[in-house]
Amino acid sequence: MFCAFEGPPKIVRLHGTGAVVYLHEEAFGPLVSRFPDVPGIRAIITVKVSRVSDSCGFSVPFFDFVEERDGLSLWSDKKGEEGLAAYRAEKNRLSIDSLPGYVVPEPSSEKTD
């Protein structure tokens, strides 16, 4: 769902089927290159949109953008790549209602010399 915070009030909803593309999957690279660099990113959600609907948005409040927050960047930099991988494996495997969450990549079976 998208809300207009400037100009005429409007709410737009995209209906469809989503799929998760994890950072360890081959399709992740081409997708992530379309976005600004985000530290700590773990997945991209793609959606096959089957319907677009809109409504008035008369109750959408006015907001002002002040600045980006740096909490995720600072936290991710402090954790490092290995720390982020361990965090995802421990904290993101299941949702708060125990549904499957983040898919932890299988250890590589390739041997390096």
Secondary structure, DSSP 8 states (H G I E B T S, - for coil): -EE-SSSS--EEEEEEEEEEEETTSTTHHHHHTTS---TT--EEEEEEEEEEEEE--TT-----------HHHHHHHHHHHHHHHHHHHHHSSB-TTS-B-------------
